[in-house]
Amino acid sequence: MITPQNYFRAYAGHRELNEDIYGRAAYLLSRANDLLAECVDRGWIPVINPHTGNLISGQDNGGWRPSDCAIGSAKSSHKLGQGIDVADRDGALDAMIDDAMLERHELYREHPDATAGWVHLTDRAPGSKRRTFWP
């Protein structure tokens, strides 16, 4: 579904990439891909984002981002290899996901009302510890 090449595509070869970031991203992608596979089994039809050529949303910043990227805070889960934005133009994926699914896959997501057109997934618990949280 989403490969490490997809996740790091926008900043491949960046000087900040290291084993820690690759390791965190591998864990995140494993969890996220398992969740997406469950959604496909339930009838979700993935739509490739024409800007990225894969399931990652946006133009270039839906996967990993370096610390000097202006998008997101300094402690953004994207900058740590723990956050991903999945393309969801029509909201079907967000509508399908519930907190029980997120818990089963050890993931959290930003509230659908805050992420029109994508689903933000992370394996990093927010301060509230809620599976669906407000950013």
CNS distance restraints for C-alpha pairs under 8 A (distance, minus, plus):
assign (resid   1 and name CA) (resid  33 and name CA) 6.10 0.50 0.50
assign (resid   1 and name CA) (resid  36 and name CA) 7.81 0.50 0.50
assign (resid   1 and name CA) (resid  55 and name CA) 7.49 0.50 0.50
assign (resid   2 and name CA) (resid   6 and name CA) 6.10 0.50 0.50
assign (resid   2 and name CA) (resid   7 and name CA) 7.04 0.50 0.50
assign (resid   2 and name CA) (resid  29 and name CA) 6.86 0.50 0.50
assign (resid   2 and name CA) (resid  33 and name CA) 6.62 0.50 0.50
assign (resid   2 and name CA) (resid  54 and name CA) 7.22 0.50 0.50
assign (resid   2 and name CA) (resid  55 and name CA) 6.52 0.50 0.50
assign (resid   2 and name CA) (resid  56 and name CA) 7.60 0.50 0.50
assign (resid   3 and name CA) (resid   7 and name CA) 6.30 0.50 0.50
assign (resid   3 and name CA) (resid  29 and name CA) 7.36 0.50 0.50
assign (resid   4 and name CA) (resid   8 and name CA) 6.08 0.50 0.50
assign (resid   4 and name CA) (resid  25 and name CA) 7.51 0.50 0.50
assign (resid   4 and name CA) (resid  26 and name CA) 7.13 0.50 0.50
assign (resid   4 and name CA) (resid  29 and name CA) 7.59 0.50 0.50
assign (resid   5 and name CA) (resid   9 and name CA) 5.49 0.50 0.50
assign (resid   5 and name CA) (resid  12 and name CA) 7.93 0.50 0.50
assign (resid   6 and name CA) (resid  54 and name CA) 6.72 0.50 0.50
assign (resid   6 and name CA) (resid  56 and name CA) 7.36 0.50 0.50
assign (resid   6 and name CA) (resid  63 and name CA) 7.61 0.50 0.50
assign (resid   7 and name CA) (resid  56 and name CA) 7.41 0.50 0.50
assign (resid   7 and name CA) (resid  62 and name CA) 7.85 0.50 0.50
assign (resid   7 and name CA) (resid  63 and name CA) 4.65 0.50 0.50
assign (resid   7 and name CA) (resid  64 and name CA) 5.95 0.50 0.50
assign (resid   7 and name CA) (resid  84 and name CA) 7.82 0.50 0.50
assign (resid   8 and name CA) (resid  12 and name CA) 5.29 0.50 0.50
assign (resid   8 and name CA) (resid  63 and name CA) 6.31 0.50 0.50
assign (resid   8 and name CA) (resid  64 and name CA) 5.55 0.50 0.50
assign (resid   9 and name CA) (resid  63 and name CA) 7.99 0.50 0.50
assign (resid  10 and name CA) (resid  60 and name CA) 5.35 0.50 0.50
assign (resid  10 and name CA) (resid  61 and name CA) 7.11 0.50 0.50
assign (resid  10 and name CA) (resid  63 and name CA) 7.84 0.50 0.50
assign (resid  10 and name CA) (resid  64 and name CA) 7.86 0.50 0.50
assign (resid  11 and name CA) (resid  64 and name CA) 7.46 0.50 0.50
assign (resid  11 and name CA) (resid  65 and name CA) 7.05 0.50 0.50
assign (resid  11 and name CA) (resid  66 and name CA) 7.49 0.50 0.50
assign (resid  13 and name CA) (resid  17 and name CA) 7.08 0.50 0.50
assign (resid  14 and name CA) (resid  66 and name CA) 7.63 0.50 0.50
assign (resid  16 and name CA) (resid  66 and name CA) 6.67 0.50 0.50
assign (resid  17 and name CA) (resid  21 and name CA) 6.27 0.50 0.50
assign (resid  17 and name CA) (resid  22 and name CA) 7.20 0.50 0.50
assign (resid  18 and name CA) (resid  22 and name CA) 6.24 0.50 0.50
assign (resid  19 and name CA) (resid  23 and name CA) 5.89 0.50 0.50
assign (resid  20 and name CA) (resid  24 and name CA) 6.18 0.50 0.50
assign (resid  21 and name CA) (resid  25 and name CA) 6.03 0.50 0.50
assign (resid  21 and name CA) (resid  80 and name CA) 6.08 0.50 0.50
assign (resid  21 and name CA) (resid  81 and name CA) 5.15 0.50 0.50
assign (resid  22 and name CA) (resid  26 and name CA) 6.07 0.50 0.50
assign (resid  22 and name CA) (resid  81 and name CA) 6.99 0.50 0.50
assign (resid  23 and name CA) (resid  27 and name CA) 6.42 0.50 0.50
assign (resid  24 and name CA) (resid  28 and name CA) 6.23 0.50 0.50
assign (resid  24 and name CA) (resid  80 and name CA) 7.50 0.50 0.50
assign (resid  24 and name CA) (resid  81 and name CA) 5.41 0.50 0.50
assign (resid  24 and name CA) (resid  82 and name CA) 6.04 0.50 0.50
assign (resid  25 and name CA) (resid  29 and name CA) 5.95 0.50 0.50
assign (resid  25 and name CA) (resid  81 and name CA) 4.61 0.50 0.50
assign (resid  25 and name CA) (resid  82 and name CA) 5.87 0.50 0.50
assign (resid  26 and name CA) (resid  30 and name CA) 6.12 0.50 0.50
assign (resid  27 and name CA) (resid  31 and name CA) 6.39 0.50 0.50
assign (resid  28 and name CA) (resid  32 and name CA) 6.00 0.50 0.50
assign (resid  28 and name CA) (resid  81 and name CA) 7.61 0.50 0.50
assign (resid  28 and name CA) (resid  82 and name CA) 5.91 0.50 0.50
assign (resid  28 and name CA) (resid  83 and name CA) 7.34 0.50 0.50
assign (resid  28 and name CA) (resid 122 and name CA) 6.94 0.50 0.50
assign (resid  28 and name CA) (resid 123 and name CA) 6.08 0.50 0.50
assign (resid  29 and name CA) (resid  33 and name CA) 5.72 0.50 0.50
assign (resid  30 and name CA) (resid  34 and name CA) 6.20 0.50 0.50
assign (resid  31 and name CA) (resid  35 and name CA) 6.35 0.50 0.50
assign (resid  31 and name CA) (resid 105 and name CA) 5.60 0.50 0.50
assign (resid  31 and name CA) (resid 106 and name CA) 6.83 0.50 0.50
assign (resid  31 and name CA) (resid 107 and name CA) 7.06 0.50 0.50
assign (resid  31 and name CA) (resid 123 and name CA) 7.92 0.50 0.50
assign (resid  32 and name CA) (resid  36 and name CA) 6.16 0.50 0.50
assign (resid  32 and name CA) (resid 105 and name CA) 7.46 0.50 0.50
assign (resid  32 and name CA) (resid 107 and name CA) 7.53 0.50 0.50
assign (resid  32 and name CA) (resid 121 and name CA) 7.25 0.50 0.50
assign (resid  33 and name CA) (resid  37 and name CA) 6.01 0.50 0.50
assign (resid  34 and name CA) (resid  38 and name CA) 6.32 0.50 0.50
assign (resid  34 and name CA) (resid 105 and name CA) 7.02 0.50 0.50
assign (resid  35 and name CA) (resid  39 and name CA) 6.34 0.50 0.50
assign (resid  35 and name CA) (resid 101 and name CA) 7.30 0.50 0.50
assign (resid  35 and name CA) (resid 102 and name CA) 7.58 0.50 0.50
assign (resid  35 and name CA) (resid 105 and name CA) 6.17 0.50 0.50
assign (resid  36 and name CA) (resid  40 and name CA) 6.20 0.50 0.50
assign (resid  37 and name CA) (resid  41 and name CA) 6.24 0.50 0.50
assign (resid  38 and name CA) (resid  42 and name CA) 6.36 0.50 0.50
assign (resid  39 and name CA) (resid  43 and name CA) 6.41 0.50 0.50
assign (resid  39 and name CA) (resid  44 and name CA) 5.36 0.50 0.50
assign (resid  39 and name CA) (resid  93 and name CA) 7.43 0.50 0.50
assign (resid  39 and name CA) (resid  96 and name CA) 7.13 0.50 0.50
assign (resid  39 and name CA) (resid  97 and name CA) 7.64 0.50 0.50
assign (resid  40 and name CA) (resid  44 and name CA) 4.55 0.50 0.50
assign (resid  40 and name CA) (resid  45 and name CA) 6.19 0.50 0.50
assign (resid  40 and name CA) (resid  46 and name CA) 7.53 0.50 0.50
assign (resid  44 and name CA) (resid  92 and name CA) 7.07 0.50 0.50
assign (resid  44 and name CA) (resid  93 and name CA) 6.62 0.50 0.50
assign (resid  44 and name CA) (resid  96 and name CA) 7.87 0.50 0.50
assign (resid  46 and name CA) (resid  55 and name CA) 7.34 0.50 0.50
assign (resid  47 and name CA) (resid  55 and name CA) 6.79 0.50 0.50
assign (resid  47 and name CA) (resid  87 and name CA) 7.29 0.50 0.50
assign (resid  47 and name CA) (resid  88 and name CA) 7.54 0.50 0.50
assign (resid  48 and name CA) (resid  52 and name CA) 7.98 0.50 0.50
assign (resid  48 and name CA) (resid  53 and name CA) 6.09 0.50 0.50
assign (resid  48 and name CA) (resid  54 and name CA) 4.94 0.50 0.50
assign (resid  48 and name CA) (resid  55 and name CA) 5.05 0.50 0.50
assign (resid  48 and name CA) (resid  56 and name CA) 7.93 0.50 0.50
assign (resid  48 and name CA) (resid  87 and name CA) 7.41 0.50 0.50
assign (resid  49 and name CA) (resid  53 and name CA) 5.55 0.50 0.50
assign (resid  49 and name CA) (resid  54 and name CA) 5.60 0.50 0.50
assign (resid  49 and name CA) (resid  55 and name CA) 5.74 0.50 0.50
assign (resid  49 and name CA) (resid  56 and name CA) 6.68 0.50 0.50
assign (resid  49 and name CA) (resid  57 and name CA) 6.18 0.50 0.50
assign (resid  49 and name CA) (resid  58 and name CA) 7.72 0.50 0.50
assign (resid  49 and name CA) (resid  87 and name CA) 6.30 0.50 0.50
assign (resid  50 and name CA) (resid  54 and name CA) 7.39 0.50 0.50
assign (resid  51 and name CA) (resid  57 and name CA) 7.96 0.50 0.50
assign (resid  51 and name CA) (resid  58 and name CA) 6.91 0.50 0.50
assign (resid  51 and name CA) (resid  59 and name CA) 5.40 0.50 0.50
assign (resid  51 and name CA) (resid  60 and name CA) 7.86 0.50 0.50
assign (resid  52 and name CA) (resid  56 and name CA) 6.51 0.50 0.50
assign (resid  52 and name CA) (resid  57 and name CA) 7.12 0.50 0.50
assign (resid  52 and name CA) (resid  58 and name CA) 7.32 0.50 0.50
assign (resid  52 and name CA) (resid  59 and name CA) 6.27 0.50 0.50
assign (resid  52 and name CA) (resid  60 and name CA) 6.85 0.50 0.50
assign (resid  55 and name CA) (resid  86 and name CA) 5.71 0.50 0.50
assign (resid  55 and name CA) (resid  87 and name CA) 5.50 0.50 0.50
assign (resid  56 and name CA) (resid  62 and name CA) 5.63 0.50 0.50
assign (resid  56 and name CA) (resid  63 and name CA) 6.59 0.50 0.50
assign (resid  56 and name CA) (resid  84 and name CA) 7.35 0.50 0.50
assign (resid  56 and name CA) (resid  85 and name CA) 5.79 0.50 0.50
assign (resid  56 and name CA) (resid  86 and name CA) 4.67 0.50 0.50
assign (resid  56 and name CA) (resid  87 and name CA) 5.40 0.50 0.50
assign (resid  57 and name CA) (resid  61 and name CA) 7.80 0.50 0.50
assign (resid  57 and name CA) (resid  62 and name CA) 5.24 0.50 0.50
assign (resid  57 and name CA) (resid  85 and name CA) 5.56 0.50 0.50
assign (resid  57 and name CA) (resid  86 and name CA) 5.19 0.50 0.50
assign (resid  57 and name CA) (resid  87 and name CA) 4.15 0.50 0.50
assign (resid  57 and name CA) (resid  88 and name CA) 7.60 0.50 0.50
assign (resid  57 and name CA) (resid 117 and name CA) 7.91 0.50 0.50
assign (resid  57 and name CA) (resid 118 and name CA) 6.14 0.50 0.50
assign (resid  58 and name CA) (resid  62 and name CA) 5.74 0.50 0.50
assign (resid  58 and name CA) (resid  85 and name CA) 7.98 0.50 0.50
assign (resid  58 and name CA) (resid  87 and name CA) 7.46 0.50 0.50
assign (resid  61 and name CA) (resid  65 and name CA) 6.22 0.50 0.50
assign (resid  61 and name CA) (resid  71 and name CA) 7.39 0.50 0.50
assign (resid  62 and name CA) (resid  78 and name CA) 7.74 0.50 0.50
assign (resid  62 and name CA) (resid  84 and name CA) 5.71 0.50 0.50
assign (resid  62 and name CA) (resid  85 and name CA) 4.71 0.50 0.50
assign (resid  62 and name CA) (resid  86 and name CA) 7.24 0.50 0.50
assign (resid  63 and name CA) (resid  78 and name CA) 6.34 0.50 0.50
assign (resid  63 and name CA) (resid  83 and name CA) 7.02 0.50 0.50
assign (resid  63 and name CA) (resid  84 and name CA) 5.02 0.50 0.50
assign (resid  63 and name CA) (resid  85 and name CA) 6.48 0.50 0.50
assign (resid  64 and name CA) (resid  78 and name CA) 4.99 0.50 0.50
assign (resid  64 and name CA) (resid  79 and name CA) 5.85 0.50 0.50
assign (resid  64 and name CA) (resid  80 and name CA) 7.57 0.50 0.50
assign (resid  64 and name CA) (resid  81 and name CA) 5.79 0.50 0.50
assign (resid  64 and name CA) (resid  83 and name CA) 7.40 0.50 0.50
assign (resid  64 and name CA) (resid  84 and name CA) 7.31 0.50 0.50
assign (resid  65 and name CA) (resid  69 and name CA) 6.16 0.50 0.50
assign (resid  65 and name CA) (resid  78 and name CA) 5.65 0.50 0.50
assign (resid  65 and name CA) (resid  79 and name CA) 4.82 0.50 0.50
assign (resid  66 and name CA) (resid  79 and name CA) 5.55 0.50 0.50
assign (resid  67 and name CA) (resid  74 and name CA) 6.33 0.50 0.50
assign (resid  67 and name CA) (resid  79 and name CA) 5.97 0.50 0.50
assign (resid  72 and name CA) (resid  76 and name CA) 5.65 0.50 0.50
assign (resid  72 and name CA) (resid  78 and name CA) 7.96 0.50 0.50
assign (resid  74 and name CA) (resid  79 and name CA) 7.36 0.50 0.50
assign (resid  75 and name CA) (resid  79 and name CA) 6.79 0.50 0.50
assign (resid  75 and name CA) (resid  80 and name CA) 7.41 0.50 0.50
assign (resid  76 and name CA) (resid  80 and name CA) 6.87 0.50 0.50
assign (resid  76 and name CA) (resid  83 and name CA) 7.73 0.50 0.50
assign (resid  77 and name CA) (resid  81 and name CA) 6.30 0.50 0.50
assign (resid  77 and name CA) (resid  82 and name CA) 4.76 0.50 0.50
assign (resid  77 and name CA) (resid  83 and name CA) 4.57 0.50 0.50
assign (resid  77 and name CA) (resid 122 and name CA) 6.85 0.50 0.50
assign (resid  77 and name CA) (resid 124 and name CA) 7.23 0.50 0.50
assign (resid  78 and name CA) (resid  82 and name CA) 5.64 0.50 0.50
assign (resid  78 and name CA) (resid  83 and name CA) 4.32 0.50 0.50
assign (resid  78 and name CA) (resid  84 and name CA) 6.30 0.50 0.50
assign (resid  79 and name CA) (resid  83 and name CA) 7.76 0.50 0.50
assign (resid  82 and name CA) (resid 122 and name CA) 5.47 0.50 0.50
assign (resid  82 and name CA) (resid 123 and name CA) 5.96 0.50 0.50
assign (resid  82 and name CA) (resid 124 and name CA) 6.50 0.50 0.50
assign (resid  83 and name CA) (resid 120 and name CA) 6.96 0.50 0.50
assign (resid  83 and name CA) (resid 121 and name CA) 5.70 0.50 0.50
assign (resid  83 and name CA) (resid 122 and name CA) 4.41 0.50 0.50
assign (resid  83 and name CA) (resid 123 and name CA) 7.14 0.50 0.50
assign (resid  83 and name CA) (resid 124 and name CA) 7.94 0.50 0.50
assign (resid  84 and name CA) (resid 120 and name CA) 5.68 0.50 0.50
assign (resid  84 and name CA) (resid 121 and name CA) 5.38 0.50 0.50
assign (resid  84 and name CA) (resid 122 and name CA) 6.49 0.50 0.50
assign (resid  85 and name CA) (resid 118 and name CA) 5.93 0.50 0.50
assign (resid  85 and name CA) (resid 119 and name CA) 5.36 0.50 0.50
assign (resid  85 and name CA) (resid 120 and name CA) 4.34 0.50 0.50
assign (resid  85 and name CA) (resid 121 and name CA) 6.29 0.50 0.50
assign (resid  86 and name CA) (resid 118 and name CA) 5.30 0.50 0.50
assign (resid  86 and name CA) (resid 119 and name CA) 5.03 0.50 0.50
assign (resid  86 and name CA) (resid 120 and name CA) 6.39 0.50 0.50
assign (resid  86 and name CA) (resid 121 and name CA) 7.64 0.50 0.50
assign (resid  87 and name CA) (resid 117 and name CA) 6.34 0.50 0.50
assign (resid  87 and name CA) (resid 118 and name CA) 4.54 0.50 0.50
assign (resid  87 and name CA) (resid 119 and name CA) 6.59 0.50 0.50
assign (resid  88 and name CA) (resid  92 and name CA) 6.67 0.50 0.50
assign (resid  88 and name CA) (resid  93 and name CA) 6.05 0.50 0.50
assign (resid  88 and name CA) (resid  94 and name CA) 7.32 0.50 0.50
assign (resid  88 and name CA) (resid 116 and name CA) 7.86 0.50 0.50
assign (resid  88 and name CA) (resid 117 and name CA) 4.86 0.50 0.50
assign (resid  88 and name CA) (resid 118 and name CA) 4.42 0.50 0.50
assign (resid  88 and name CA) (resid 119 and name CA) 6.36 0.50 0.50
assign (resid  89 and name CA) (resid 116 and name CA) 7.52 0.50 0.50
assign (resid  89 and name CA) (resid 117 and name CA) 4.22 0.50 0.50
assign (resid  89 and name CA) (resid 118 and name CA) 6.43 0.50 0.50
assign (resid  90 and name CA) (resid 117 and name CA) 6.57 0.50 0.50
assign (resid  91 and name CA) (resid  95 and name CA) 6.11 0.50 0.50
assign (resid  91 and name CA) (resid 116 and name CA) 7.14 0.50 0.50
assign (resid  91 and name CA) (resid 117 and name CA) 6.36 0.50 0.50
assign (resid  91 and name CA) (resid 118 and name CA) 7.43 0.50 0.50
assign (resid  92 and name CA) (resid  96 and name CA) 6.25 0.50 0.50
assign (resid  93 and name CA) (resid  97 and name CA) 6.35 0.50 0.50
assign (resid  93 and name CA) (resid 119 and name CA) 7.44 0.50 0.50
assign (resid  94 and name CA) (resid 112 and name CA) 6.17 0.50 0.50
assign (resid  94 and name CA) (resid 118 and name CA) 7.94 0.50 0.50
assign (resid  94 and name CA) (resid 119 and name CA) 6.23 0.50 0.50
assign (resid  97 and name CA) (resid 101 and name CA) 6.31 0.50 0.50
assign (resid  97 and name CA) (resid 102 and name CA) 7.24 0.50 0.50
assign (resid  98 and name CA) (resid 102 and name CA) 6.45 0.50 0.50
assign (resid  99 and name CA) (resid 103 and name CA) 6.05 0.50 0.50
assign (resid  99 and name CA) (resid 131 and name CA) 5.56 0.50 0.50
assign (resid  99 and name CA) (resid 132 and name CA) 6.55 0.50 0.50
assign (resid 100 and name CA) (resid 104 and name CA) 6.13 0.50 0.50
assign (resid 101 and name CA) (resid 105 and name CA) 6.30 0.50 0.50
assign (resid 102 and name CA) (resid 106 and name CA) 5.88 0.50 0.50
assign (resid 102 and name CA) (resid 107 and name CA) 4.85 0.50 0.50
assign (resid 102 and name CA) (resid 108 and name CA) 5.96 0.50 0.50
assign (resid 102 and name CA) (resid 109 and name CA) 7.84 0.50 0.50
assign (resid 102 and name CA) (resid 131 and name CA) 6.36 0.50 0.50
assign (resid 103 and name CA) (resid 107 and name CA) 6.07 0.50 0.50
assign (resid 103 and name CA) (resid 108 and name CA) 7.64 0.50 0.50
assign (resid 103 and name CA) (resid 131 and name CA) 6.87 0.50 0.50
assign (resid 106 and name CA) (resid 123 and name CA) 6.32 0.50 0.50
assign (resid 107 and name CA) (resid 121 and name CA) 6.55 0.50 0.50
assign (resid 107 and name CA) (resid 122 and name CA) 5.64 0.50 0.50
assign (resid 107 and name CA) (resid 123 and name CA) 4.64 0.50 0.50
assign (resid 107 and name CA) (resid 124 and name CA) 7.42 0.50 0.50
assign (resid 107 and name CA) (resid 125 and name CA) 7.88 0.50 0.50
assign (resid 107 and name CA) (resid 131 and name CA) 6.95 0.50 0.50
assign (resid 108 and name CA) (resid 121 and name CA) 5.71 0.50 0.50
assign (resid 108 and name CA) (resid 122 and name CA) 5.28 0.50 0.50
assign (resid 108 and name CA) (resid 123 and name CA) 6.02 0.50 0.50
assign (resid 108 and name CA) (resid 124 and name CA) 7.10 0.50 0.50
assign (resid 108 and name CA) (resid 125 and name CA) 6.54 0.50 0.50
assign (resid 108 and name CA) (resid 126 and name CA) 7.89 0.50 0.50
assign (resid 108 and name CA) (resid 130 and name CA) 7.40 0.50 0.50
assign (resid 108 and name CA) (resid 131 and name CA) 4.48 0.50 0.50
assign (resid 108 and name CA) (resid 132 and name CA) 5.88 0.50 0.50
assign (resid 108 and name CA) (resid 133 and name CA) 7.58 0.50 0.50
assign (resid 109 and name CA) (resid 119 and name CA) 7.03 0.50 0.50
assign (resid 109 and name CA) (resid 120 and name CA) 5.35 0.50 0.50
assign (resid 109 and name CA) (resid 121 and name CA) 4.58 0.50 0.50
assign (resid 109 and name CA) (resid 122 and name CA) 6.21 0.50 0.50
assign (resid 109 and name CA) (resid 131 and name CA) 6.25 0.50 0.50
assign (resid 109 and name CA) (resid 132 and name CA) 4.99 0.50 0.50
assign (resid 109 and name CA) (resid 133 and name CA) 6.36 0.50 0.50
assign (resid 110 and name CA) (resid 114 and name CA) 6.82 0.50 0.50
assign (resid 110 and name CA) (resid 115 and name CA) 6.99 0.50 0.50
assign (resid 110 and name CA) (resid 119 and name CA) 7.25 0.50 0.50
assign (resid 110 and name CA) (resid 120 and name CA) 5.57 0.50 0.50
assign (resid 110 and name CA) (resid 121 and name CA) 6.99 0.50 0.50
assign (resid 110 and name CA) (resid 132 and name CA) 5.66 0.50 0.50
assign (resid 110 and name CA) (resid 133 and name CA) 5.03 0.50 0.50
assign (resid 110 and name CA) (resid 134 and name CA) 5.64 0.50 0.50
assign (resid 110 and name CA) (resid 135 and name CA) 5.98 0.50 0.50
assign (resid 111 and name CA) (resid 115 and name CA) 6.74 0.50 0.50
assign (resid 111 and name CA) (resid 132 and name CA) 5.50 0.50 0.50
assign (resid 111 and name CA) (resid 133 and name CA) 5.27 0.50 0.50
assign (resid 111 and name CA) (resid 134 and name CA) 5.32 0.50 0.50
assign (resid 111 and name CA) (resid 135 and name CA) 7.44 0.50 0.50
assign (resid 112 and name CA) (resid 116 and name CA) 6.52 0.50 0.50
assign (resid 112 and name CA) (resid 119 and name CA) 7.03 0.50 0.50
assign (resid 114 and name CA) (resid 134 and name CA) 7.24 0.50 0.50
assign (resid 114 and name CA) (resid 135 and name CA) 7.50 0.50 0.50
assign (resid 115 and name CA) (resid 119 and name CA) 6.18 0.50 0.50
assign (resid 115 and name CA) (resid 120 and name CA) 7.08 0.50 0.50
assign (resid 125 and name CA) (resid 129 and name CA) 5.51 0.50 0.50
assign (resid 125 and name CA) (resid 130 and name CA) 7.56 0.50 0.50
assign (resid 125 and name CA) (resid 131 and name CA) 7.69 0.50 0.50
assign (resid 126 and name CA) (resid 130 and name CA) 6.92 0.50 0.50
assign (resid 126 and name CA) (resid 133 and name CA) 7.31 0.50 0.50
assign (resid 128 and name CA) (resid 133 and name CA) 7.40 0.50 0.50
